[in-house]
Amino acid sequence: MYNLLISLAVGLAVGVLVKLAGGFSWWAGIVPGVIVFFATYIILARRVSTRVQALMTTVQNDLQGQPANQKEAQGRVDRAVKTLEQGLVWDKWQFLIGPEIHAQIGMLKYMIKDLDGAKPHLEKASTRNYMAKAMEGALHFRRNDVPAMKASFESAAKSGKKESIVWAVYAWCLLQLKDKDAAQRVLARGVEQNPSDEKLKGSLAQLQNDKRLKMKPYEPLWWQFGLEAPPMMPPQGGGRRVQFTHRR
């Protein structure tokens, strides 16, 4: 990463200058060199972070409000994706920037049902972004790739173990595959990680009592996965709202 290399170069240069200019030993140059290295890295990292955050703010503004129709929603997402793609230039400069931007692009494309466009971005998404990995799992489910589906959901459950939506969507997909036992085990794991989560407890109880898994408690995030049709919107609503989800 360029920021790291630049910082190392500056820190090394300072260490050498201290040695040569002051006639000190090489050890004497280590401390100022290390200090300058960290200071330089922090400054460069903040510069990149500020520019990426400005792009994120633009995206948020583009996606605010209820679109009048599906065409407008599509246009908003297209603009947001183009804005986010500008941030990929910083991928080689700063750790984690590229994977997070890929996560956001992948989620946006997934939510407008551009599965082919979403897939490569979700594959490159940060494993720390549980929503991106959960959507990747849902995408694999829709394409009947069960091993890949489970791998993605397990990744999502690792980083988003405190998020009930991850466990619920994972269990829902397993149920559609007629694997009720696996769905119960997933929800039991979710309850174990979140003992005070009444939604997960209720979902687990539904399966234990041979009832249908109801996803209403997980709305509105549930609709972003596109696995069930949402309730009919009023005519003037013009479609489902596209939400931009940040990793916590």
Backbone as CSV, one residue per row, in Angstrom:
resi,resn,N_x,N_y,N_z,CA_x,CA_y,CA_z,C_x,C_y,C_z
1,MET,0.834,-1.194,0.000,0.000,0.000,0.000,0.876,1.255,0.000
2,TYR,0.516,2.202,-0.866,1.362,3.375,-1.060,1.577,4.180,0.221
3,ASN,0.533,4.375,1.004,0.688,5.156,2.237,1.713,4.527,3.169
4,LEU,1.672,3.205,3.265,2.618,2.509,4.132,4.043,2.640,3.605
5,LEU,4.211,2.472,2.292,5.545,2.569,1.704,6.124,3.972,1.839
6,ILE,5.280,4.967,1.606,5.742,6.353,1.748,6.160,6.630,3.187
7,SER,5.362,6.169,4.128,5.658,6.396,5.547,6.956,5.706,5.955
8,LEU,7.150,4.482,5.466,8.391,3.771,5.757,9.598,4.523,5.197
9,ALA,9.448,5.028,3.977,10.551,5.757,3.339,10.900,7.019,4.119
10,VAL,9.865,7.749,4.542,10.099,8.990,5.305,10.735,8.674,6.654
11,GLY,10.220,7.651,7.334,10.779,7.272,8.631,12.227,6.836,8.515
12,LEU,12.537,6.060,7.465,13.908,5.608,7.251,14.826,6.779,6.943
13,ALA,14.346,7.716,6.138,15.154,8.887,5.791,15.495,9.706,7.033
14,VAL,14.509,9.861,7.909,14.754,10.626,9.149,15.780,9.907,10.017
15,GLY,15.666,8.582,10.117,16.630,7.830,10.914,18.044,7.974,10.382
16,VAL,18.184,7.918,9.065,19.508,8.063,8.441,20.053,9.468,8.657
17,LEU,19.206,10.490,8.522,19.650,11.867,8.725,20.138,12.106,10.147
18,VAL,19.408,11.535,11.111,19.835,11.680,12.509,21.206,11.059,12.711
19,LYS,21.412,9.894,12.114,22.707,9.213,12.242,23.825,10.016,11.602
20,LEU,23.598,10.503,10.389,24.653,11.187,9.649,24.900,12.604,10.151
21,ALA,23.827,13.314,10.455,23.979,14.717,10.851,24.490,14.862,12.274
22,GLY,24.079,13.962,13.144,24.466,14.122,14.555,25.623,13.244,14.975
23,GLY,26.044,12.377,14.092,27.147,11.503,14.454,26.761,10.458,15.488
24,PHE,25.461,10.190,15.596,24.993,9.216,16.575,25.073,7.802,15.995
25,SER,24.797,6.826,16.851,24.739,5.442,16.378,23.432,5.226,15.614
26,TRP,23.388,4.083,14.904,22.158,3.771,14.168,20.974,3.622,15.111
27,TRP,21.218,3.116,16.308,20.130,2.944,17.270,19.500,4.275,17.656
28,ALA,20.304,5.321,17.665,19.796,6.645,18.049,18.796,7.178,17.033
29,GLY,18.918,6.699,15.786,17.991,7.174,14.752,16.682,6.413,14.697
30,ILE,16.616,5.295,15.430,15.414,4.474,15.364,14.190,5.177,15.944
31,VAL,14.340,5.759,17.138,13.190,6.374,17.806,12.578,7.506,16.980
32,PRO,13.349,8.506,16.553,12.739,9.560,15.724,12.206,9.015,14.403
33,GLY,12.903,8.002,13.844,12.428,7.415,12.593,11.067,6.762,12.750
34,VAL,10.885,6.025,13.865,9.599,5.368,14.129,8.494,6.393,14.371
35,ILE,8.823,7.439,15.114,7.828,8.484,15.399,7.363,9.142,14.099
36,VAL,8.311,9.472,13.244,7.971,10.116,11.973,7.187,9.158,11.083
37,PHE,7.540,7.879,11.111,6.810,6.878,10.325,5.335,6.874,10.703
38,PHE,5.038,6.759,11.997,3.643,6.715,12.439,2.912,8.018,12.157
39,ALA,3.594,9.149,12.381,2.963,10.445,12.140,2.614,10.611,10.659
40,THR,3.543,10.224,9.800,3.302,10.334,8.355,2.156,9.433,7.927
41,TYR,2.144,8.206,8.450,1.086,7.255,8.067,-0.289,7.760,8.499
42,ILE,-0.379,8.301,9.691,-1.660,8.816,10.186,-2.159,9.966,9.315
43,ILE,-1.247,10.866,8.959,-1.633,12.012,8.126,-2.131,11.541,6.753
44,LEU,-1.388,10.627,6.140,-1.776,10.135,4.816,-3.089,9.351,4.878
45,ALA,-3.252,8.548,5.920,-4.474,7.758,6.064,-5.684,8.663,6.254
46,ARG,-5.518,9.723,7.031,-6.620,10.665,7.246,-6.975,11.398,5.961
47,ARG,-5.985,11.674,5.152,-6.250,12.351,3.884,-7.136,11.473,2.995
48,VAL,-6.782,10.206,2.893,-7.579,9.283,2.085,-8.972,9.115,2.684
49,SER,-9.026,8.944,4.007,-10.312,8.747,4.675,-11.250,9.932,4.448
50,THR,-10.703,11.134,4.488,-11.516,12.334,4.279,-12.099,12.367,2.873
51,ARG,-11.299,11.997,1.895,-11.777,12.014,0.511,-12.827,10.930,0.265
52,VAL,-12.609,9.759,0.850,-13.586,8.678,0.690,-14.889,9.028,1.406
53,GLN,-14.788,9.632,2.581,-15.988,10.022,3.311,-16.804,11.044,2.544
54,ALA,-16.115,11.929,1.823,-16.827,12.911,0.998,-17.633,12.209,-0.091
55,LEU,-17.068,11.141,-0.662,-17.803,10.371,-1.667,-19.009,9.682,-1.036
56,MET,-18.823,9.134,0.152,-19.915,8.455,0.851,-21.056,9.428,1.150
57,THR,-20.705,10.652,1.511,-21.726,11.663,1.781,-22.527,11.981,0.527
58,THR,-21.836,12.074,-0.598,-22.512,12.316,-1.877,-23.474,11.177,-2.198
59,VAL,-23.025,9.954,-1.955,-23.875,8.790,-2.199,-25.113,8.826,-1.318
60,GLN,-24.927,9.127,-0.049,-26.060,9.216,0.876,-27.078,10.243,0.394
61,ASN,-26.583,11.376,-0.068,-27.477,12.420,-0.559,-28.241,11.963,-1.806
62,ASP,-27.542,11.219,-2.675,-28.190,10.720,-3.896,-29.311,9.741,-3.588
63,LEU,-29.169,9.004,-2.496,-30.131,7.941,-2.192,-31.208,8.357,-1.191
64,GLN,-31.130,9.581,-0.696,-32.120,10.032,0.277,-33.484,10.242,-0.371
65,GLY,-34.518,10.009,0.417,-35.878,10.260,-0.048,-36.462,9.098,-0.813
66,GLN,-37.758,9.135,-0.979,-38.494,8.080,-1.671,-38.501,8.351,-3.177
67,PRO,-37.969,7.428,-3.979,-38.009,7.630,-5.424,-39.438,7.563,-5.945
68,ALA,-39.716,8.300,-7.005,-41.073,8.337,-7.553,-41.444,7.033,-8.238
69,ASN,-40.454,6.352,-8.792,-40.721,5.103,-9.503,-39.429,4.294,-9.604
70,GLN,-39.541,3.112,-10.199,-38.384,2.227,-10.306,-37.290,2.824,-11.181
71,LYS,-37.677,3.555,-12.218,-36.688,4.160,-13.102,-35.849,5.181,-12.343
72,GLU,-36.508,5.984,-11.515,-35.761,6.966,-10.722,-34.850,6.270,-9.720
73,ALA,-35.351,5.189,-9.103,-34.527,4.434,-8.163,-33.285,3.887,-8.854
74,GLN,-33.479,3.367,-10.072,-32.358,2.842,-10.846,-31.347,3.945,-11.145
75,GLY,-31.849,5.127,-11.531,-30.960,6.240,-11.827,-30.154,6.674,-10.621
76,ARG,-30.801,6.695,-9.468,-30.090,7.075,-8.248,-28.969,6.095,-7.937
77,VAL,-29.283,4.813,-8.051,-28.271,3.792,-7.759,-27.128,3.876,-8.755
78,ASP,-27.440,4.081,-10.022,-26.388,4.203,-11.038,-25.444,5.357,-10.715
79,ARG,-26.005,6.490,-10.305,-25.164,7.634,-9.934,-24.323,7.315,-8.705
80,ALA,-24.943,6.641,-7.726,-24.224,6.289,-6.501,-23.071,5.342,-6.799
81,VAL,-23.308,4.376,-7.671,-22.256,3.424,-8.025,-21.096,4.135,-8.711
82,LYS,-21.395,5.041,-9.637,-20.337,5.780,-10.324,-19.529,6.623,-9.334
83,THR,-20.211,7.189,-8.353,-19.513,7.970,-7.326,-18.592,7.075,-6.514
84,LEU,-19.112,5.920,-6.101,-18.305,4.995,-5.307,-17.106,4.474,-6.090
85,GLU,-17.296,4.243,-7.370,-16.197,3.728,-8.195,-15.022,4.701,-8.232
86,GLN,-15.305,5.988,-8.052,-14.219,6.966,-7.995,-13.289,6.686,-6.816
87,GLY,-13.857,6.134,-5.756,-13.067,5.855,-4.562,-12.137,4.668,-4.704
88,LEU,-12.347,3.833,-5.724,-11.488,2.663,-5.907,-10.055,3.052,-6.256
89,VAL,-9.860,4.305,-6.691,-8.507,4.766,-6.989,-7.634,4.734,-5.733
90,TRP,-8.273,4.781,-4.546,-7.530,4.787,-3.286,-7.258,3.387,-2.757
91,ASP,-7.686,2.379,-3.494,-7.506,0.995,-3.053,-6.031,0.670,-2.813
92,LYS,-5.151,1.167,-3.696,-3.732,0.874,-3.570,-3.020,1.803,-2.575
93,TRP,-3.755,2.772,-2.093,-3.149,3.725,-1.168,-3.374,3.342,0.290
94,GLN,-4.551,2.786,0.582,-4.909,2.577,1.989,-5.566,1.224,2.182
95,PHE,-5.165,0.528,3.234,-5.747,-0.765,3.563,-7.253,-0.623,3.810
96,LEU,-8.017,-1.623,3.385,-9.451,-1.788,3.657,-10.369,-0.864,2.854
97,ILE,-9.817,0.128,2.181,-10.667,1.049,1.422,-11.365,0.325,0.275
98,GLY,-10.599,-0.389,-0.541,-11.165,-1.081,-1.693,-12.236,-2.088,-1.318
99,PRO,-11.972,-3.005,-0.362,-12.986,-3.990,0.023,-14.280,-3.364,0.537
100,GLU,-14.181,-2.245,1.236,-15.402,-1.617,1.746,-16.197,-0.958,0.627
101,ILE,-15.503,-0.337,-0.312,-16.201,0.278,-1.444,-16.851,-0.805,-2.308
102,HIS,-16.144,-1.898,-2.520,-16.725,-3.015,-3.264,-17.980,-3.530,-2.545
103,ALA,-17.945,-3.560,-1.229,-19.115,-4.012,-0.458,-20.319,-3.121,-0.719
104,GLN,-20.109,-1.820,-0.695,-21.212,-0.887,-0.894,-21.759,-0.969,-2.321
105,ILE,-20.866,-1.075,-3.306,-21.321,-1.206,-4.697,-22.094,-2.504,-4.874
106,GLY,-21.562,-3.586,-4.322,-22.226,-4.875,-4.447,-23.613,-4.878,-3.835
107,MET,-23.762,-4.259,-2.670,-25.075,-4.216,-2.017,-26.075,-3.402,-2.835
108,LEU,-25.614,-2.282,-3.362,-26.510,-1.452,-4.162,-26.975,-2.193,-5.418
109,LYS,-26.049,-2.837,-6.098,-26.418,-3.577,-7.301,-27.332,-4.756,-6.962
110,TYR,-27.070,-5.398,-5.866,-27.914,-6.521,-5.455,-29.346,-6.045,-5.192
111,MET,-29.481,-4.913,-4.534,-30.812,-4.438,-4.153,-31.664,-3.995,-5.340
112,ILE,-31.015,-3.713,-6.474,-31.804,-3.397,-7.677,-31.829,-4.601,-8.625
113,LYS,-31.488,-5.766,-8.061,-31.594,-7.057,-8.761,-30.598,-7.220,-9.905
114,ASP,-29.503,-6.472,-9.864,-28.429,-6.673,-10.823,-27.465,-7.693,-10.219
115,LEU,-27.872,-8.950,-10.221,-27.097,-9.992,-9.548,-25.752,-10.225,-10.221
116,ASP,-25.734,-10.192,-11.553,-24.469,-10.375,-12.270,-23.491,-9.253,-11.940
117,GLY,-24.006,-8.041,-11.831,-23.150,-6.908,-11.491,-22.730,-6.914,-10.038
118,ALA,-23.595,-7.436,-9.173,-23.303,-7.439,-7.734,-22.266,-8.484,-7.354
119,LYS,-22.306,-9.628,-8.015,-21.496,-10.771,-7.603,-19.999,-10.479,-7.489
120,PRO,-19.336,-9.909,-8.516,-17.894,-9.679,-8.383,-17.541,-8.695,-7.280
121,HIS,-18.422,-7.731,-7.030,-18.151,-6.757,-5.963,-18.346,-7.387,-4.586
122,LEU,-19.385,-8.194,-4.434,-19.614,-8.852,-3.148,-18.492,-9.843,-2.846
123,GLU,-17.943,-10.460,-3.874,-16.819,-11.383,-3.673,-15.586,-10.648,-3.163
124,LYS,-15.443,-9.382,-3.562,-14.289,-8.582,-3.129,-14.588,-7.783,-1.859
125,ALA,-15.802,-7.908,-1.340,-16.211,-7.114,-0.186,-15.437,-7.505,1.068
126,SER,-15.292,-6.549,1.942,-14.639,-6.797,3.222,-15.426,-7.827,4.018
127,THR,-14.730,-8.778,4.601,-15.405,-9.777,5.437,-15.942,-9.152,6.716
128,ARG,-15.527,-7.939,7.005,-16.035,-7.229,8.183,-17.425,-6.653,7.933
129,ASN,-17.828,-6.594,6.666,-19.138,-6.035,6.331,-20.154,-7.178,6.283
130,TYR,-20.832,-7.401,7.391,-21.728,-8.555,7.508,-22.905,-8.486,6.548
131,MET,-23.394,-7.292,6.248,-24.528,-7.187,5.330,-24.122,-7.580,3.911
132,ALA,-22.927,-7.173,3.502,-22.451,-7.525,2.164,-22.283,-9.031,2.039
133,LYS,-21.696,-9.661,3.060,-21.490,-11.109,3.000,-22.819,-11.860,3.104
134,ALA,-23.772,-11.312,3.865,-25.090,-11.951,3.940,-25.809,-11.855,2.598
135,MET,-25.674,-10.718,1.922,-26.271,-10.587,0.594,-25.590,-11.505,-0.401
136,GLU,-24.293,-11.695,-0.238,-23.591,-12.639,-1.090,-24.151,-14.047,-0.867
137,GLY,-24.433,-14.378,0.398,-25.042,-15.665,0.692,-26.404,-15.806,0.052
138,ALA,-27.204,-14.737,0.124,-28.532,-14.763,-0.496,-28.430,-14.890,-2.019
139,LEU,-27.422,-14.248,-2.598,-27.220,-14.349,-4.050,-26.904,-15.799,-4.437
140,HIS,-26.025,-16.439,-3.672,-25.700,-17.838,-3.954,-26.925,-18.736,-3.764
141,PHE,-27.761,-18.409,-2.782,-28.991,-19.171,-2.582,-29.882,-19.073,-3.819
142,ARG,-30.007,-17.862,-4.344,-30.860,-17.649,-5.509,-30.321,-18.389,-6.736
143,ARG,-29.038,-18.674,-6.726,-28.438,-19.407,-7.843,-28.197,-20.875,-7.506
144,ASN,-28.735,-21.289,-6.383,-28.701,-22.694,-5.976,-27.286,-23.229,-5.785
145,ASP,-26.370,-22.370,-5.345,-25.010,-22.792,-5.022,-24.926,-22.901,-3.502
146,VAL,-25.344,-24.032,-2.977,-25.484,-24.197,-1.531,-24.152,-24.104,-0.784
147,PRO,-23.083,-24.766,-1.221,-21.808,-24.638,-0.494,-21.321,-23.189,-0.405
148,ALA,-21.425,-22.459,-1.523,-20.998,-21.055,-1.510,-21.929,-20.224,-0.623
149,MET,-23.211,-20.543,-0.636,-24.172,-19.848,0.213,-23.794,-19.986,1.679
150,LYS,-23.509,-21.210,2.101,-23.167,-21.453,3.504,-21.862,-20.758,3.872
151,ALA,-20.889,-20.774,2.977,-19.611,-20.122,3.260,-19.790,-18.618,3.462
152,SER,-20.616,-18.011,2.618,-20.848,-16.565,2.736,-21.597,-16.224,4.010
153,PHE,-22.613,-17.004,4.325,-23.377,-16.735,5.550,-22.525,-16.965,6.796
154,GLU,-21.656,-17.961,6.751,-20.785,-18.185,7.905,-19.846,-16.999,8.097
155,SER,-19.368,-16.438,6.987,-18.529,-15.243,7.073,-19.321,-14.078,7.659
156,ALA,-20.567,-13.938,7.210,-21.423,-12.870,7.726,-21.694,-13.062,9.214
157,ALA,-21.919,-14.323,9.617,-22.220,-14.610,11.028,-21.008,-14.364,11.918
158,LYS,-19.826,-14.506,11.343,-18.613,-14.268,12.132,-18.433,-12.793,12.447
159,SER,-18.621,-11.947,11.448,-18.438,-10.512,11.670,-19.699,-9.836,12.195
160,GLY,-20.859,-10.444,11.915,-22.123,-9.845,12.350,-22.862,-10.717,13.351
161,LYS,-22.131,-11.323,14.248,-22.751,-12.258,15.193,-23.766,-11.591,16.119
162,LYS,-23.691,-10.291,16.253,-24.642,-9.572,17.107,-25.810,-9.007,16.307
163,GLU,-25.892,-9.329,15.039,-26.942,-8.806,14.175,-27.964,-9.899,13.870
164,SER,-29.159,-9.751,14.391,-30.178,-10.796,14.246,-30.565,-11.047,12.794
165,ILE,-30.500,-10.024,11.949,-30.897,-10.187,10.557,-30.034,-11.232,9.857
166,VAL,-28.755,-11.325,10.197,-27.851,-12.286,9.565,-28.296,-13.713,9.856
167,TRP,-28.552,-13.999,11.128,-28.969,-15.344,11.523,-30.330,-15.690,10.916
168,ALA,-31.222,-14.715,10.889,-32.575,-14.970,10.394,-32.581,-15.278,8.896
169,VAL,-31.840,-14.491,8.123,-31.810,-14.729,6.674,-31.126,-16.062,6.368
170,TYR,-30.076,-16.360,7.082,-29.382,-17.639,6.921,-30.360,-18.796,7.174
171,ALA,-31.080,-18.718,8.276,-32.040,-19.776,8.620,-33.159,-19.858,7.585
172,TRP,-33.635,-18.714,7.117,-34.716,-18.701,6.121,-34.278,-19.437,4.851
173,CYS,-33.059,-19.174,4.397,-32.563,-19.832,3.189,-32.448,-21.337,3.394
174,LEU,-31.979,-21.747,4.554,-31.867,-23.173,4.844,-33.241,-23.842,4.855
175,LEU,-34.230,-23.124,5.364,-35.586,-23.675,5.374,-36.107,-23.893,3.965
176,GLN,-35.812,-22.950,3.072,-36.271,-23.106,1.691,-35.600,-24.306,1.029
177,LEU,-34.443,-24.703,1.554,-33.736,-25.870,1.034,-34.164,-27.147,1.760
178,LYS,-35.229,-27.039,2.550,-35.798,-28.181,3.273,-34.844,-28.746,4.319
179,ASP,-34.009,-27.883,4.882,-33.080,-28.314,5.919,-33.450,-27.620,7.230
180,LYS,-34.545,-28.074,7.806,-35.069,-27.451,9.017,-34.105,-27.605,10.194
181,ASP,-33.487,-28.768,10.305,-32.565,-28.995,11.417,-31.403,-28.003,11.376
182,ALA,-30.857,-27.781,10.184,-29.755,-26.833,10.050,-30.227,-25.417,10.368
183,ALA,-31.445,-25.079,9.951,-32.001,-23.752,10.238,-32.142,-23.542,11.745
184,GLN,-32.597,-24.582,12.441,-32.726,-24.475,13.898,-31.365,-24.310,14.556
185,ARG,-30.376,-25.023,14.052,-29.037,-24.892,14.636,-28.494,-23.487,14.432
186,VAL,-28.759,-22.915,13.278,-28.303,-21.544,13.012,-28.965,-20.566,13.974
187,LEU,-30.279,-20.680,14.140,-30.978,-19.775,15.050,-30.545,-19.997,16.491
188,ALA,-30.266,-21.247,16.853,-29.782,-21.529,18.204,-28.425,-20.864,18.440
189,ARG,-27.574,-20.881,17.422,-26.291,-20.185,17.528,-26.511,-18.686,17.686
190,GLY,-27.478,-18.166,16.938,-27.781,-16.743,17.045,-28.263,-16.362,18.427
191,VAL,-29.109,-17.192,19.006,-29.614,-16.935,20.361,-28.479,-17.040,21.373
192,GLU,-27.581,-17.989,21.159,-26.434,-18.139,22.058,-25.564,-16.887,22.051
193,GLN,-25.400,-16.293,20.866,-24.612,-15.069,20.753,-25.375,-13.841,21.240
194,ASN,-26.707,-13.925,21.206,-27.550,-12.782,21.568,-28.665,-13.243,22.516
195,PRO,-28.326,-13.598,23.732,-29.309,-14.178,24.652,-30.482,-13.274,25.008
196,SER,-30.361,-11.989,24.774,-31.466,-11.080,25.096,-32.259,-10.658,23.862
197,ASP,-31.960,-11.244,22.715,-32.638,-10.872,21.471,-33.958,-11.628,21.356
198,GLU,-35.055,-10.933,21.575,-36.375,-11.570,21.559,-36.798,-11.992,20.157
199,LYS,-36.313,-11.295,19.149,-36.671,-11.661,17.773,-36.118,-13.039,17.429
200,LEU,-34.852,-13.258,17.740,-34.245,-14.547,17.449,-34.864,-15.656,18.296
201,LYS,-35.149,-15.343,19.531,-35.800,-16.337,20.392,-37.150,-16.740,19.819
202,GLY,-37.900,-15.746,19.354,-39.210,-16.019,18.779,-39.106,-16.848,17.513
203,SER,-38.098,-16.542,16.688,-37.908,-17.301,15.444,-37.549,-18.753,15.735
204,LEU,-36.680,-18.949,16.707,-36.300,-20.311,17.075,-37.497,-21.080,17.614
205,ALA,-38.315,-20.421,18.424,-39.503,-21.070,18.972,-40.482,-21.460,17.862
206,GLN,-40.580,-20.637,16.842,-41.470,-20.955,15.714,-41.065,-22.276,15.062
207,LEU,-39.781,-22.443,14.814,-39.325,-23.679,14.177,-39.455,-24.870,15.116
208,GLN,-39.178,-24.659,16.391,-39.296,-25.751,17.352,-40.731,-26.229,17.501
209,ASN,-41.666,-25.327,17.222,-43.091,-25.666,17.315,-43.707,-25.957,15.945
210,ASP,-42.816,-26.238,14.968,-43.264,-26.597,13.615,-44.132,-25.525,12.973
211,LYS,-43.777,-24.274,13.221,-44.494,-23.156,12.617,-43.619,-22.505,11.545
212,ARG,-44.253,-21.696,10.721,-43.527,-21.001,9.665,-42.654,-19.901,10.254
213,LEU,-41.463,-19.735,9.669,-40.565,-18.677,10.118,-41.063,-17.344,9.574
214,LYS,-41.479,-16.467,10.459,-41.990,-15.159,10.058,-40.859,-14.134,10.080
215,MET,-40.716,-13.414,8.986,-39.623,-12.464,8.851,-40.027,-11.015,9.143
216,LYS,-41.270,-10.803,9.483,-41.743,-9.435,9.752,-40.914,-8.715,10.829
217,PRO,-40.489,-9.418,11.889,-39.689,-8.709,12.904,-38.380,-8.139,12.369
218,TYR,-37.940,-8.612,11.212,-36.641,-8.190,10.685,-36.772,-7.131,9.587
219,GLU,-37.989,-6.658,9.366,-38.187,-5.573,8.407,-37.666,-4.270,9.012
220,PRO,-37.210,-3.307,8.208,-37.202,-3.282,6.742,-35.969,-3.914,6.107
221,LEU,-34.958,-4.269,6.925,-33.743,-4.842,6.346,-34.037,-6.117,5.550
222,TRP,-35.021,-6.875,5.976,-35.355,-8.121,5.301,-35.666,-7.903,3.831
223,TRP,-36.372,-6.813,3.503,-36.765,-6.587,2.111,-35.565,-6.313,1.225
224,GLN,-34.462,-5.861,1.788,-33.285,-5.571,0.975,-32.690,-6.831,0.346
225,PHE,-33.015,-7.987,0.899,-32.480,-9.229,0.362,-33.279,-9.730,-0.842
226,GLY,-34.462,-9.186,-1.056,-35.244,-9.519,-2.244,-35.656,-10.976,-2.336
227,LEU,-35.740,-11.668,-1.213,-36.085,-13.087,-1.222,-37.591,-13.321,-1.130
228,GLU,-38.305,-12.311,-0.723,-39.769,-12.343,-0.713,-40.266,-11.026,-1.274
229,ALA,-41.429,-11.057,-1.865,-42.022,-9.822,-2.388,-42.571,-9.000,-1.236
230,PRO,-42.239,-7.703,-1.187,-42.765,-6.850,-0.116,-44.245,-6.586,-0.317
231,PRO,-44.933,-6.087,0.710,-46.348,-5.734,0.554,-46.532,-4.715,-0.558
232,MET,-47.694,-4.712,-1.161,-47.977,-3.765,-2.240,-47.886,-2.346,-1.728
233,MET,-47.198,-1.501,-2.508,-47.070,-0.090,-2.158,-48.277,0.681,-2.674
234,PRO,-48.631,1.783,-2.015,-49.667,2.658,-2.562,-49.229,3.167,-3.927
235,PRO,-50.154,3.422,-4.851,-49.799,3.856,-6.207,-48.850,5.033,-6.235
236,GLN,-49.025,6.001,-5.307,-48.176,7.178,-5.349,-46.785,6.895,-4.799
237,GLY,-46.604,5.751,-4.157,-45.298,5.453,-3.578,-44.268,5.139,-4.632
238,GLY,-44.694,4.450,-5.681,-43.816,4.239,-6.814,-42.723,3.217,-6.635
239,GLY,-42.715,2.456,-5.574,-41.676,1.427,-5.469,-41.029,1.397,-4.110
240,ARG,-40.187,0.422,-3.959,-39.541,0.195,-2.683,-38.331,1.095,-2.531
241,ARG,-38.149,1.619,-1.367,-37.033,2.515,-1.112,-35.717,1.745,-1.094
242,VAL,-34.714,2.299,-1.744,-33.378,1.723,-1.710,-32.618,2.358,-0.564
243,GLN,-32.142,1.528,0.361,-31.415,2.037,1.503,-29.950,1.736,1.376
244,PHE,-29.115,2.686,1.791,-27.672,2.531,1.743,-27.232,2.133,3.131
245,THR,-26.625,0.950,3.259,-26.298,0.404,4.568,-24.810,0.475,4.830
246,HIS,-24.426,1.098,5.945,-23.035,1.163,6.354,-22.685,-0.028,7.234
247,ARG,-21.438,-0.432,7.174,-20.954,-1.397,8.143,-20.750,-0.699,9.458
248,ARG,-21.132,-1.352,10.522,-20.931,-0.758,11.839,-19.512,-0.989,12.327
